[in-house]
């Protein structure tokens, strides 16, 4: 498989990066800020089930860590696996959250742009939640 086009989408959050990571790594809270998971996640062993328009997706998250890595592998019912690289790192007294969006082989320009806009909206929601908890 050839490399895919990639876009790094990021946002600064005025909250200690460790607090942001702890919130992001609590998978049961992801539906609060990640619209694609708005119907919730159900634990199934080491994976989580996420209902969606294409059926149930299986999600496997990176284990808890001290590096701010919240990567997750999404496996769709059709077998397509999508690696989502999601990180939070220190940025001064706050945090920088970064998502690497990979353009899937079957995506056209409009779909890739819509996917990027959805990620930007999710990160803005995360920022709003994190900064309103102060």
N, CA, C and O atoms as a Tinker XYZ file with bonds, in Angstrom:
   536  protein
     1  N      0.846000   -1.182000    0.000000    73     2
     2  CA     0.000000    0.000000    0.000000    64     1     3
     3  C      0.888000    1.241000    0.000000    63     2     4     5
     4  O      1.847000    1.331000    0.767000    81     3
     5  N      0.565000    2.172000   -0.848000    73     3     6
     6  CA     1.290000    3.436000   -0.904000    64     5     7
     7  C      0.966000    4.271000    0.334000    63     6     8     9
     8  O     -0.046000    4.052000    0.999000    81     7
     9  N      1.837000    5.222000    0.627000    73     7    10
    10  CA     1.533000    6.116000    1.745000    64     9    11
    11  C      0.305000    6.948000    1.407000    63    10    12    13
    12  O      0.013000    7.219000    0.242000    81    11
    13  N     -0.395000    7.340000    2.441000    73    11    14
    14  CA    -1.610000    8.136000    2.273000    64    13    15
    15  C     -1.308000    9.596000    2.573000    63    14    16    17
    16  O     -0.389000    9.905000    3.332000    81    15
    17  N     -2.070000   10.477000    1.985000    73    15    18
    18  CA    -1.966000   11.887000    2.347000    64    17    19
    19  C     -2.323000   12.016000    3.820000    63    18    20    21
    20  O     -3.204000   11.315000    4.319000    81    19
    21  N     -1.634000   12.917000    4.512000    73    19    22
    22  CA    -1.866000   13.086000    5.946000    64    21    23
    23  C     -2.018000   14.564000    6.271000    63    22    24    25
    24  O     -1.457000   15.435000    5.606000    81    23
    25  N     -2.785000   14.810000    7.301000    73    23    26
    26  CA    -2.959000   16.173000    7.800000    64    25    27
    27  C     -2.918000   16.123000    9.319000    63    26    28    29
    28  O     -3.651000   15.352000    9.939000    81    27
    29  N     -2.064000   16.943000    9.920000    73    27    30
    30  CA    -1.989000   17.035000   11.376000    64    29    31
    31  C     -2.949000   18.155000   11.794000    63    30    32    33
    32  O     -2.805000   19.306000   11.382000    81    31
    33  N     -3.923000   17.788000   12.615000    73    31    34
    34  CA    -4.898000   18.753000   13.117000    64    33    35
    35  C     -4.620000   18.913000   14.605000    63    34    36    37
    36  O     -4.571000   17.926000   15.339000    81    35
    37  N     -4.439000   20.143000   15.051000    73    35    38
    38  CA    -4.054000   20.342000   16.447000    64    37    39
    39  C     -4.763000   21.545000   17.053000    63    38    40    41
    40  O     -5.293000   22.409000   16.355000    81    39
    41  N     -4.747000   21.562000   18.392000    73    39    42
    42  CA    -5.362000   22.661000   19.115000    64    41    43
    43  C     -4.625000   22.839000   20.441000    63    42    44    45
    44  O     -4.203000   21.863000   21.060000    81    43
    45  N     -4.476000   24.077000   20.864000    73    43    46
    46  CA    -3.884000   24.385000   22.169000    64    45    47
    47  C     -4.998000   24.465000   23.195000    63    46    48    49
    48  O     -6.070000   25.009000   22.929000    81    47
    49  N     -4.731000   23.911000   24.379000    73    47    50
    50  CA    -5.719000   23.913000   25.457000    64    49    51
    51  C     -5.057000   24.475000   26.709000    63    50    52    53
    52  O     -3.989000   24.015000   27.111000    81    51
    53  N     -5.685000   25.458000   27.316000    73    51    54
    54  CA    -5.164000   26.099000   28.524000    64    53    55
    55  C     -5.518000   25.252000   29.749000    63    54    56    57
    56  O     -6.334000   25.641000   30.584000    81    55
    57  N     -4.888000   24.100000   29.826000    73    55    58
    58  CA    -5.094000   23.160000   30.934000    64    57    59
    59  C     -3.884000   22.250000   30.973000    63    58    60    61
    60  O     -3.357000   21.888000   29.921000    81    59
    61  N     -3.428000   21.871000   32.157000    73    59    62
    62  CA    -2.265000   21.008000   32.277000    64    61    63
    63  C     -2.426000   19.777000   31.385000    63    62    64    65
    64  O     -3.486000   19.152000   31.358000    81    63
    65  N     -1.366000   19.441000   30.659000    73    63    66
    66  CA    -1.446000   18.349000   29.691000    64    65    67
    67  C     -1.794000   17.024000   30.341000    63    66    68    69
    68  O     -2.448000   16.189000   29.716000    81    67
    69  N     -1.373000   16.809000   31.582000    73    67    70
    70  CA    -1.675000   15.536000   32.255000    64    69    71
    71  C     -3.169000   15.412000   32.541000    63    70    72    73
    72  O     -3.730000   14.319000   32.465000    81    71
    73  N     -3.811000   16.529000   32.870000    73    71    74
    74  CA    -5.255000   16.505000   33.104000    64    73    75
    75  C     -5.987000   16.232000   31.785000    63    74    76    77
    76  O     -6.939000   15.452000   31.750000    81    75
    77  N     -5.543000   16.871000   30.711000    73    75    78
    78  CA    -6.152000   16.652000   29.401000    64    77    79
    79  C     -5.979000   15.198000   28.985000    63    78    80    81
    80  O     -6.921000   14.574000   28.495000    81    79
    81  N     -4.780000   14.657000   29.177000    73    79    82
    82  CA    -4.548000   13.250000   28.831000    64    81    83
    83  C     -5.461000   12.329000   29.629000    63    82    84    85
    84  O     -6.068000   11.419000   29.065000    81    83
    85  N     -5.565000   12.557000   30.943000    73    83    86
    86  CA    -6.399000   11.689000   31.781000    64    85    87
    87  C     -7.844000   11.700000   31.295000    63    86    88    89
    88  O     -8.498000   10.658000   31.272000    81    87
    89  N     -8.342000   12.863000   30.910000    73    87    90
    90  CA    -9.710000   12.976000   30.401000    64    89    91
    91  C     -9.842000   12.236000   29.066000    63    90    92    93
    92  O    -10.791000   11.480000   28.859000    81    91
    93  N     -8.886000   12.458000   28.171000    73    91    94
    94  CA    -8.940000   11.838000   26.850000    64    93    95
    95  C     -8.791000   10.321000   26.929000    63    94    96    97
    96  O     -9.402000    9.594000   26.146000    81    95
    97  N     -7.980000    9.844000   27.872000    73    95    98
    98  CA    -7.714000    8.413000   27.990000    64    97    99
    99  C     -8.836000    7.669000   28.713000    63    98   100   101
   100  O     -8.819000    6.440000   28.781000    81    99
   101  N     -9.805000    8.400000   29.251000    73    99   102
   102  CA   -10.987000    7.769000   29.855000    64   101   103
   103  C    -11.962000    7.516000   28.705000    63   102   104   105
   104  O    -12.727000    8.403000   28.327000    81   103
   105  N    -11.930000    6.321000   28.161000    73   103   106
   106  CA   -12.670000    6.008000   26.940000    64   105   107
   107  C    -14.170000    6.200000   27.087000    63   106   108   109
   108  O    -14.856000    6.462000   26.099000    81   107
   109  N    -14.684000    6.077000   28.282000    73   107   110
   110  CA   -16.119000    6.288000   28.489000    64   109   111
   111  C    -16.500000    7.759000   28.332000    63   110   112   113
   112  O    -17.672000    8.076000   28.131000    81   111
   113  N    -15.509000    8.666000   28.424000    73   111   114
   114  CA   -15.783000   10.100000   28.249000    64   113   115
   115  C    -15.622000   10.559000   26.799000    63   114   116   117
   116  O    -16.014000   11.676000   26.460000    81   115
   117  N    -15.059000    9.722000   25.951000    73   115   118
   118  CA   -14.832000   10.134000   24.562000    64   117   119
   119  C    -16.105000   10.588000   23.846000    63   118   120   121
   120  O    -16.049000   11.536000   23.062000    81   119
   121  N    -17.249000    9.943000   24.089000    73   119   122
   122  CA   -18.460000   10.418000   23.405000    64   121   123
   123  C    -18.858000   11.851000   23.775000    63   122   124   125
   124  O    -19.650000   12.468000   23.062000    81   123
   125  N    -18.326000   12.389000   24.872000    73   123   126
   126  CA   -18.623000   13.772000   25.256000    64   125   127
   127  C    -18.002000   14.771000   24.292000    63   126   128   129
   128  O    -18.503000   15.886000   24.148000    81   127
   129  N    -16.912000   14.382000   23.630000    73   127   130
   130  CA   -16.229000   15.338000   22.756000    64   129   131
   131  C    -15.962000   14.808000   21.349000    63   130   132   133
   132  O    -15.676000   15.598000   20.449000    81   131
   133  N    -16.044000   13.517000   21.135000    73   131   134
   134  CA   -15.801000   12.943000   19.808000    64   133   135
   135  C    -17.145000   12.571000   19.187000    63   134   136   137
   136  O    -17.716000   11.531000   19.515000    81   135
   137  N    -17.644000   13.407000   18.302000    73   135   138
   138  CA   -18.998000   13.241000   17.742000    64   137   139
   139  C    -19.210000   11.885000   17.078000    63   138   140   141
   140  O    -20.319000   11.351000   17.110000    81   139
   141  N    -18.169000   11.324000   16.483000    73   139   142
   142  CA   -18.304000   10.026000   15.826000    64   141   143
   143  C    -18.607000    8.902000   16.807000    63   142   144   145
   144  O    -19.015000    7.810000   16.411000    81   143
   145  N    -18.406000    9.179000   18.082000    73   143   146
   146  CA   -18.676000    8.189000   19.127000    64   145   147
   147  C    -19.852000    8.618000   20.001000    63   146   148   149
   148  O    -20.013000    8.127000   21.118000    81   147
   149  N    -20.670000    9.533000   19.489000    73   147   150
   150  CA   -21.733000   10.139000   20.304000    64   149   151
   151  C    -22.753000    9.132000   20.817000    63   150   152   153
   152  O    -23.441000    9.400000   21.802000    81   151
   153  N    -22.863000    7.979000   20.167000    73   151   154
   154  CA   -23.803000    6.970000   20.662000    64   153   155
   155  C    -23.179000    6.129000   21.764000    63   154   156   157
   156  O    -23.843000    5.273000   22.348000    81   155
   157  N    -21.905000    6.370000   22.051000    73   155   158
   158  CA   -21.256000    5.712000   23.164000    64   157   159
   159  C    -20.377000    4.548000   22.771000    63   158   160   161
   160  O    -20.402000    4.072000   21.636000    81   159
   161  N    -19.607000    4.107000   23.732000    73   159   162
   162  CA   -18.712000    2.968000   23.570000    64   161   163
   163  C    -19.093000    1.915000   24.598000    63   162   164   165
   164  O    -19.430000    2.240000   25.737000    81   163
   165  N    -19.040000    0.662000   24.196000    73   163   166
   166  CA   -19.319000   -0.446000   25.102000    64   165   167
   167  C    -18.085000   -1.321000   25.152000    63   166   168   169
   168  O    -17.560000   -1.733000   24.118000    81   167
   169  N    -17.627000   -1.601000   26.352000    73   167   170
   170  CA   -16.419000   -2.426000   26.506000    64   169   171
   171  C    -16.705000   -3.880000   26.133000    63   170   172   173
   172  O    -17.743000   -4.439000   26.487000    81   171
   173  N    -15.753000   -4.476000   25.407000    73   171   174
   174  CA   -15.829000   -5.888000   25.038000    64   173   175
   175  C    -14.423000   -6.465000   25.176000    63   174   176   177
   176  O    -13.675000   -6.512000   24.200000    81   175
   177  N    -14.063000   -6.901000   26.370000    73   175   178
   178  CA   -12.712000   -7.395000   26.628000    64   177   179
   179  C    -11.709000   -6.269000   26.529000    63   178   180   181
   180  O    -11.846000   -5.250000   27.206000    81   179
   181  N    -10.687000   -6.445000   25.679000    73   179   182
   182  CA    -9.658000   -5.425000   25.480000    64   181   183
   183  C    -10.058000   -4.387000   24.441000    63   182   184   185
   184  O     -9.306000   -3.451000   24.171000    81   183
   185  N    -11.233000   -4.550000   23.863000    73   183   186
   186  CA   -11.698000   -3.633000   22.828000    64   185   187
   187  C    -12.982000   -2.947000   23.275000    63   186   188   189
   188  O    -13.578000   -3.283000   24.299000    81   187
   189  N    -13.379000   -1.980000   22.470000    73   187   190
   190  CA   -14.622000   -1.253000   22.695000    64   189   191
   191  C    -15.441000   -1.349000   21.420000    63   190   192   193
   192  O    -14.879000   -1.389000   20.325000    81   191
   193  N    -16.752000   -1.387000   21.546000    73   191   194
   194  CA   -17.643000   -1.415000   20.396000    64   193   195
   195  C    -18.255000   -0.026000   20.236000    63   194   196   197
   196  O    -18.776000    0.555000   21.189000    81   195
   197  N    -18.181000    0.492000   19.014000    73   195   198
   198  CA   -18.731000    1.814000   18.697000    64   197   199
   199  C    -19.744000    1.655000   17.565000    63   198   200   201
   200  O    -19.358000    1.408000   16.422000    81   199
   201  N    -21.042000    1.793000   17.870000    73   199   202
   202  CA   -22.037000    1.725000   16.791000    64   201   203
   203  C    -21.902000    2.940000   15.874000    63   202   204   205
   204  O    -21.590000    4.042000   16.327000    81   203
   205  N    -22.139000    2.727000   14.599000    73   203   206
   206  CA   -22.045000    3.839000   13.658000    64   205   207
   207  C    -22.846000    3.563000   12.408000    63   206   208   209
   208  O    -23.484000    2.517000   12.291000    81   207
   209  N    -22.816000    4.503000   11.467000    73   207   210
   210  CA   -23.615000    4.370000   10.248000    64   209   211
   211  C    -23.182000    3.185000    9.379000    63   210   212   213
   212  O    -23.968000    2.694000    8.569000    81   211
   213  N    -21.943000    2.726000    9.539000    73   211   214
   214  CA   -21.455000    1.594000    8.752000    64   213   215
   215  C    -21.487000    0.299000    9.564000    63   214   216   217
   216  O    -20.851000   -0.689000    9.198000    81   215
   217  N    -22.236000    0.318000   10.672000    73   215   218
   218  CA   -22.285000   -0.859000   11.541000    64   217   219
   219  C    -21.411000   -0.657000   12.761000    63   218   220   221
   220  O    -20.918000    0.442000   13.013000    81   219
   221  N    -21.226000   -1.719000   13.510000    73   219   222
   222  CA   -20.404000   -1.639000   14.714000    64   221   223
   223  C    -18.928000   -1.681000   14.361000    63   222   224   225
   224  O    -18.474000   -2.548000   13.614000    81   223
   225  N    -18.187000   -0.729000   14.912000    73   223   226
   226  CA   -16.740000   -0.717000   14.751000    64   225   227
   227  C    -16.119000   -1.213000   16.057000    63   226   228   229
   228  O    -16.650000   -0.971000   17.141000    81   227
   229  N    -15.003000   -1.901000   15.937000    73   227   230
   230  CA   -14.251000   -2.349000   17.113000    64   229   231
   231  C    -13.083000   -1.386000   17.281000    63   230   232   233
   232  O    -12.379000   -1.077000   16.320000    81   231
   233  N    -12.882000   -0.916000   18.508000    73   231   234
   234  CA   -11.839000    0.071000   18.782000    64   233   235
   235  C    -10.882000   -0.496000   19.825000    63   234   236   237
   236  O    -11.303000   -0.951000   20.889000    81   235
   237  N     -9.602000   -0.462000   19.511000    73   235   238
   238  CA    -8.569000   -0.892000   20.457000    64   237   239
   239  C     -7.684000    0.323000   20.736000    63   238   240   241
   240  O     -7.098000    0.905000   19.822000    81   239
   241  N     -7.599000    0.693000   22.009000    73   239   242
   242  CA    -6.835000    1.871000   22.422000    64   241   243
   243  C     -5.436000    1.496000   22.892000    63   242   244   245
   244  O     -5.205000    0.387000   23.376000    81   243
   245  N     -4.503000    2.438000   22.742000    73   243   246
   246  CA    -3.177000    2.279000   23.324000    64   245   247
   247  C     -3.343000    2.165000   24.836000    63   246   248   249
   248  O     -4.229000    2.802000   25.406000    81   247
   249  N     -2.511000    1.368000   25.491000    73   247   250
   250  CA    -2.613000    1.273000   26.947000    64   249   251
   251  C     -2.269000    2.605000   27.605000    63   250   252   253
   252  O     -1.586000    3.441000   27.013000    81   251
   253  N     -2.748000    2.797000   28.836000    73   251   254
   254  CA    -2.401000    4.009000   29.585000    64   253   255
   255  C     -0.883000    4.158000   29.606000    63   254   256   257
   256  O     -0.156000    3.173000   29.733000    81   255
   257  N     -0.418000    5.390000   29.482000    73   255   258
   258  CA     1.018000    5.628000   29.393000    64   257   259
   259  C      1.365000    7.007000   29.930000    63   258   260   261
   260  O      0.476000    7.817000   30.194000    81   259
   261  N      2.649000    7.272000   30.091000    73   259   262
   262  CA     3.135000    8.553000   30.609000    64   261   263
   263  C      3.528000    9.523000   29.499000    63   262   264   265
   264  O      4.136000   10.560000   29.764000    81   263
   265  N      3.181000    9.186000   28.256000    73   263   266
   266  CA     3.634000    9.978000   27.123000    64   265   267
   267  C      2.516000   10.729000   26.400000    63   266   268   269
   268  O      2.777000   11.410000   25.408000    81   267
   269  N      1.282000   10.617000   26.878000    73   267   270
   270  CA     0.174000   11.329000   26.255000    64   269   271
   271  C     -0.348000   10.700000   24.979000    63   270   272   273
   272  O     -0.979000   11.381000   24.171000    81   271
   273  N     -0.099000    9.418000   24.781000    73   271   274
   274  CA    -0.529000    8.734000   23.559000    64   273   275
   275  C     -1.915000    8.139000   23.765000    63   274   276   277
   276  O     -2.117000    7.317000   24.658000    81   275
   277  N     -2.866000    8.554000   22.938000    73   275   278
   278  CA    -4.242000    8.050000   22.984000    64   277   279
   279  C     -4.592000    7.442000   21.621000    63   278   280   281
   280  O     -5.735000    7.514000   21.169000    81   279
   281  N     -3.593000    6.847000   20.983000    73   279   282
   282  CA    -3.811000    6.216000   19.676000    64   281   283
   283  C     -4.882000    5.142000   19.797000    63   282   284   285
   284  O     -5.057000    4.531000   20.851000    81   283
   285  N     -5.586000    4.928000   18.708000    73   283   286
   286  CA    -6.579000    3.859000   18.683000    64   285   287
   287  C     -6.730000    3.317000   17.261000    63   286   288   289
   288  O     -6.661000    4.045000   16.270000    81   287
   289  N     -6.939000    2.007000   17.218000    73   287   290
   290  CA    -7.139000    1.305000   15.961000    64   289   291
   291  C     -8.614000    0.976000   15.843000    63   290   292   293
   292  O     -9.184000    0.309000   16.707000    81   291
   293  N     -9.229000    1.448000   14.768000    73   291   294
   294  CA   -10.653000    1.211000   14.527000    64   293   295
   295  C    -10.770000    0.173000   13.415000    63   294   296   297
   296  O    -10.212000    0.340000   12.331000    81   295
   297  N    -11.499000   -0.891000   13.699000    73   295   298
   298  CA   -11.750000   -1.926000   12.692000    64   297   299
   299  C    -13.229000   -1.905000   12.359000    63   298   300   301
   300  O    -14.074000   -2.192000   13.208000    81   299
   301  N    -13.536000   -1.561000   11.108000    73   299   302
   302  CA   -14.920000   -1.505000   10.653000    64   301   303
   303  C    -15.434000   -2.907000   10.358000    63   302   304   305
   304  O    -14.648000   -3.843000   10.208000    81   303
   305  N    -16.749000   -3.052000   10.275000    73   303   306
   306  CA   -17.339000   -4.370000   10.017000    64   305   307
   307  C    -16.849000   -4.988000    8.717000    63   306   308   309
   308  O    -16.795000   -6.211000    8.585000    81   307
   309  N    -16.488000   -4.132000    7.745000    73   307   310
   310  CA   -16.009000   -4.664000    6.459000    64   309   311
   311  C    -14.540000   -5.082000    6.519000    63   310   312   313
   312  O    -13.973000   -5.507000    5.513000    81   311
   313  N    -13.922000   -4.961000    7.701000    73   311   314
   314  CA   -12.536000   -5.371000    7.887000    64   313   315
   315  C    -11.514000   -4.262000    7.730000    63   314   316   317
   316  O    -10.348000   -4.454000    8.077000    81   315
   317  N    -11.920000   -3.093000    7.211000    73   315   318
   318  CA   -10.996000   -1.965000    7.065000    64   317   319
   319  C    -10.493000   -1.542000    8.437000    63   318   320   321
   320  O    -11.279000   -1.352000    9.364000    81   319
   321  N     -9.173000   -1.394000    8.560000    73   319   322
   322  CA    -8.552000   -0.947000    9.804000    64   321   323
   323  C     -8.034000    0.469000    9.600000    63   322   324   325
   324  O     -7.332000    0.755000    8.631000    81   323
   325  N     -8.393000    1.350000   10.530000    73   323   326
   326  CA    -7.978000    2.749000   10.456000    64   325   327
   327  C     -7.212000    3.086000   11.728000    63   326   328   329
   328  O     -7.764000    3.032000   12.827000    81   327
   329  N     -5.928000    3.437000   11.573000    73   327   330
   330  CA    -5.100000    3.830000   12.717000    64   329   331
   331  C     -5.289000    5.319000   12.950000    63   330   332   333
   332  O     -5.095000    6.128000   12.043000    81   331
   333  N     -5.666000    5.671000   14.157000    73   331   334
   334  CA    -5.860000    7.070000   14.535000    64   333   335
   335  C     -4.797000    7.449000   15.550000    63   334   336   337
   336  O     -4.836000    6.996000   16.693000    81   335
   337  N     -3.851000    8.276000   15.140000    73   335   338
   338  CA    -2.782000    8.738000   16.019000    64   337   339
   339  C     -3.262000   10.013000   16.725000    63   338   340   341
   340  O     -3.484000   11.045000   16.091000    81   339
   341  N     -3.413000    9.919000   18.037000    73   339   342
   342  CA    -3.937000   11.019000   18.843000    64   341   343
   343  C     -2.993000   11.222000   20.016000    63   342   344   345
   344  O     -2.759000   10.295000   20.791000    81   343
   345  N     -2.451000   12.421000   20.152000    73   343   346
   346  CA    -1.454000   12.701000   21.183000    64   345   347
   347  C     -1.779000   14.001000   21.896000    63   346   348   349
   348  O     -2.376000   14.917000   21.332000    81   347
   349  N     -1.364000   14.051000   23.159000    73   347   350
   350  CA    -1.395000   15.298000   23.920000    64   349   351
   351  C     -0.004000   15.483000   24.512000    63   350   352   353
   352  O      0.558000   14.564000   25.108000    81   351
   353  N      0.542000   16.679000   24.340000    73   351   354
   354  CA     1.891000   16.971000   24.829000    64   353   355
   355  C      1.868000   18.298000   25.586000    63   354   356   357
   356  O      0.976000   19.121000   25.381000    81   355
   357  N      2.861000   18.501000   26.469000    73   355   358
   358  CA     2.939000   19.778000   27.172000    64   357   359
   359  C      3.156000   20.925000   26.192000    63   358   360   361
   360  O      3.897000   20.798000   25.218000    81   359
   361  N      2.499000   22.039000   26.468000    73   359   362
   362  CA     2.693000   23.268000   25.709000    64   361   363
   363  C      2.663000   24.395000   26.733000    63   362   364   365
   364  O      1.600000   24.928000   27.050000    81   363
   365  N      3.835000   24.751000   27.245000    73   363   366
   366  CA     3.894000   25.727000   28.343000    64   365   367
   367  C      3.174000   25.147000   29.548000    63   366   368   369
   368  O      3.427000   24.012000   29.949000    81   367
   369  N      2.267000   25.943000   30.125000    73   367   370
   370  CA     1.464000   25.458000   31.250000    64   369   371
   371  C      0.230000   24.696000   30.773000    63   370   372   373
   372  O     -0.547000   24.201000   31.589000    81   371
   373  N      0.050000   24.602000   29.478000    73   371   374
   374  CA    -1.133000   23.947000   28.919000    64   373   375
   375  C     -0.790000   22.695000   28.147000    63   374   376   377
   376  O      0.168000   21.987000   28.458000    81   375
   377  N     -1.593000   22.438000   27.133000    73   375   378
   378  CA    -1.463000   21.217000   26.351000    64   377   379
   379  C     -1.642000   21.519000   24.871000    63   378   380   381
   380  O     -2.304000   22.483000   24.487000    81   379
   381  N     -1.042000   20.678000   24.064000    73   379   382
   382  CA    -1.269000   20.681000   22.619000    64   381   383
   383  C     -1.792000   19.290000   22.274000    63   382   384   385
   384  O     -1.141000   18.285000   22.560000    81   383
   385  N     -2.964000   19.241000   21.662000    73   383   386
   386  CA    -3.558000   17.970000   21.257000    64   385   387
   387  C     -3.438000   17.884000   19.741000    63   386   388   389
   388  O     -3.800000   18.811000   19.016000    81   387
   389  N     -2.914000   16.734000   19.276000    73   387   390
   390  CA    -2.667000   16.553000   17.846000    64   389   391
   391  C     -3.280000   15.251000   17.363000    63   390   392   393
   392  O     -3.128000   14.204000   17.991000    81   391
   393  N     -3.965000   15.333000   16.250000    73   391   394
   394  CA    -4.554000   14.162000   15.605000    64   393   395
   395  C     -3.993000   14.081000   14.198000    63   394   396   397
   396  O     -4.026000   15.062000   13.454000    81   395
   397  N     -3.479000   12.922000   13.831000    73   395   398
   398  CA    -2.991000   12.720000   12.472000    64   397   399
   399  C     -4.096000   12.071000   11.654000    63   398   400   401
   400  O     -4.446000   10.910000   11.869000    81   399
   401  N     -4.636000   12.825000   10.722000    73   399   402
   402  CA    -5.702000   12.334000    9.857000    64   401   403
   403  C     -5.082000   11.793000    8.570000    63   402   404   405
   404  O     -4.404000   12.515000    7.839000    81   403
   405  N     -5.327000   10.515000    8.309000    73   403   406
   406  CA    -4.835000    9.884000    7.087000    64   405   407
   407  C     -5.982000    9.770000    6.087000    63   406   408   409
   408  O     -7.077000    9.319000    6.422000    81   407
   409  N     -5.712000   10.180000    4.876000    73   407   410
   410  CA    -6.726000   10.083000    3.827000    64   409   411
   411  C     -6.816000    8.631000    3.370000    63   410   412   413
   412  O     -5.856000    8.069000    2.842000    81   411
   413  N     -7.977000    8.042000    3.580000    73   411   414
   414  CA    -8.190000    6.652000    3.213000    64   413   415
   415  C     -8.234000    6.523000    1.686000    63   414   416   417
   416  O     -8.634000    7.464000    1.000000    81   415
   417  N     -7.830000    5.375000    1.152000    73   415   418
   418  CA    -7.716000    5.209000   -0.304000    64   417   419
   419  C     -8.988000    5.532000   -1.086000    63   418   420   421
   420  O     -8.901000    5.993000   -2.224000    81   419
   421  N    -10.154000    5.305000   -0.510000    73   419   422
   422  CA   -11.398000    5.532000   -1.252000    64   421   423
   423  C    -11.983000    6.928000   -1.049000    63   422   424   425
   424  O    -13.092000    7.196000   -1.510000    81   423
   425  N    -11.263000    7.824000   -0.368000    73   423   426
   426  CA   -11.781000    9.169000   -0.082000    64   425   427
   427  C    -11.483000   10.134000   -1.221000    63   426   428   429
   428  O    -10.380000   10.158000   -1.768000    81   427
   429  N    -12.496000   10.929000   -1.566000    73   427   430
   430  CA   -12.251000   12.007000   -2.519000    64   429   431
   431  C    -11.887000   13.272000   -1.721000    63   430   432   433
   432  O    -11.897000   13.258000   -0.490000    81   431
   433  N    -11.572000   14.349000   -2.422000    73   431   434
   434  CA   -11.150000   15.584000   -1.752000    64   433   435
   435  C    -12.203000   16.113000   -0.787000    63   434   436   437
   436  O    -11.875000   16.557000    0.314000    81   435
   437  N    -13.456000   16.066000   -1.194000    73   435   438
   438  CA   -14.531000   16.589000   -0.352000    64   437   439
   439  C    -14.693000   15.755000    0.921000    63   438   440   441
   440  O    -14.920000   16.307000    1.998000    81   439
   441  N    -14.580000   14.448000    0.803000    73   439   442
   442  CA   -14.702000   13.574000    1.980000    64   441   443
   443  C    -13.540000   13.790000    2.947000    63   442   444   445
   444  O    -13.735000   13.804000    4.163000    81   443
   445  N    -12.333000   13.958000    2.410000    73   443   446
   446  CA   -11.167000   14.199000    3.261000    64   445   447
   447  C    -11.315000   15.534000    3.988000    63   446   448   449
   448  O    -11.002000   15.636000    5.174000    81   447
   449  N    -11.792000   16.552000    3.277000    73   447   450
   450  CA   -12.008000   17.866000    3.894000    64   449   451
   451  C    -13.099000   17.788000    4.981000    63   450   452   453
   452  O    -12.976000   18.414000    6.034000    81   451
   453  N    -14.145000   17.028000    4.720000    73   451   454
   454  CA   -15.218000   16.871000    5.709000    64   453   455
   455  C    -14.719000   16.122000    6.932000    63   454   456   457
   456  O    -15.088000   16.454000    8.059000    81   455
   457  N    -13.884000   15.114000    6.719000    73   455   458
   458  CA   -13.299000   14.368000    7.831000    64   457   459
   459  C    -12.431000   15.296000    8.681000    63   458   460   461
   460  O    -12.496000   15.257000    9.909000    81   459
   461  N    -11.618000   16.130000    8.028000    73   459   462
   462  CA   -10.761000   17.084000    8.742000    64   461   463
   463  C    -11.605000   18.077000    9.537000    63   462   464   465
   464  O    -11.280000   18.396000   10.681000    81   463
   465  N    -12.686000   18.564000    8.934000    73   463   466
   466  CA   -13.572000   19.512000    9.635000    64   465   467
   467  C    -14.205000   18.855000   10.865000    63   466   468   469
   468  O    -14.373000   19.503000   11.898000    81   467
   469  N    -14.550000   17.586000   10.756000    73   467   470
   470  CA   -15.138000   16.872000   11.896000    64   469   471
   471  C    -14.126000   16.742000   13.036000    63   470   472   473
   472  O    -14.479000   16.905000   14.204000    81   471
   473  N    -12.873000   16.448000   12.696000    73   471   474
   474  CA   -11.831000   16.345000   13.722000    64   473   475
   475  C    -11.606000   17.708000   14.375000    63   474   476   477
   476  O    -11.476000   17.796000   15.596000    81   475
   477  N    -11.560000   18.769000   13.569000    73   475   478
   478  CA   -11.388000   20.119000   14.128000    64   477   479
   479  C    -12.514000   20.455000   15.104000    63   478   480   481
   480  O    -12.271000   21.044000   16.157000    81   479
   481  N    -13.737000   20.080000   14.755000    73   479   482
   482  CA   -14.877000   20.341000   15.623000    64   481   483
   483  C    -14.753000   19.535000   16.926000    63   482   484   485
   484  O    -15.023000   20.058000   18.008000    81   483
   485  N    -14.347000   18.272000   16.820000    73   483   486
   486  CA   -14.163000   17.445000   18.015000    64   485   487
   487  C    -13.113000   18.053000   18.943000    63   486   488   489
   488  O    -13.320000   18.120000   20.154000    81   487
   489  N    -11.989000   18.497000   18.379000    73   487   490
   490  CA   -10.937000   19.077000   19.211000    64   489   491
   491  C    -11.390000   20.396000   19.837000    63   490   492   493
   492  O    -11.014000   20.704000   20.968000    81   491
   493  N    -12.188000   21.170000   19.118000    73   491   494
   494  CA   -12.734000   22.408000   19.692000    64   493   495
   495  C    -13.678000   22.091000   20.855000    63   494   496   497
   496  O    -13.701000   22.812000   21.853000    81   495
   497  N    -14.446000   21.023000   20.724000    73   495   498
   498  CA   -15.334000   20.602000   21.819000    64   497   499
   499  C    -14.508000   20.164000   23.019000    63   498   500   501
   500  O    -14.827000   20.516000   24.155000    81   499
   501  N    -13.448000   19.399000   22.774000    73   499   502
   502  CA   -12.559000   18.980000   23.856000    64   501   503
   503  C    -11.977000   20.188000   24.575000    63   502   504   505
   504  O    -11.952000   20.233000   25.805000    81   503
   505  N    -11.510000   21.167000   23.806000    73   503   506
   506  CA   -10.950000   22.399000   24.380000    64   505   507
   507  C    -11.985000   23.101000   25.254000    63   506   508   509
   508  O    -11.676000   23.527000   26.367000    81   507
   509  N    -13.193000   23.220000   24.758000    73   507   510
   510  CA   -14.253000   23.882000   25.509000    64   509   511
   511  C    -14.528000   23.176000   26.845000    63   510   512   513
   512  O    -14.672000   23.825000   27.881000    81   511
   513  N    -14.598000   21.857000   26.806000    73   511   514
   514  CA   -14.829000   21.097000   28.033000    64   513   515
   515  C    -13.676000   21.285000   29.009000    63   514   516   517
   516  O    -13.899000   21.555000   30.189000    81   515
   517  N    -12.459000   21.145000   28.530000    73   515   518
   518  CA   -11.277000   21.224000   29.389000    64   517   519
   519  C    -11.107000   22.608000   30.002000    63   518   520   521
   520  O    -10.750000   22.737000   31.173000    81   519
   521  N    -11.363000   23.634000   29.209000    73   519   522
   522  CA   -11.153000   24.991000   29.715000    64   521   523
   523  C    -12.314000   25.485000   30.569000    63   522   524   525
   524  O    -12.145000   26.426000   31.345000    81   523
   525  N    -13.486000   24.871000   30.444000    73   523   526
   526  CA   -14.626000   25.285000   31.267000    64   525   527
   527  C    -14.603000   24.616000   32.637000    63   526   528   529
   528  O    -15.305000   25.057000   33.547000    81   527
   529  N    -13.807000   23.557000   32.801000    73   527   530
   530  CA   -13.709000   22.857000   34.073000    64   529   531
   531  C    -12.817000   23.555000   35.074000    63   530   532   533
   532  O    -12.730000   23.123000   36.223000    81   531
   533  N    -12.160000   24.610000   34.675000    73   531   534
   534  CA   -11.186000   25.278000   35.546000    64   533   535
   535  C    -11.789000   25.826000   36.771000    63   534   536
   536  O    -11.087000   26.414000   37.594000    81   535
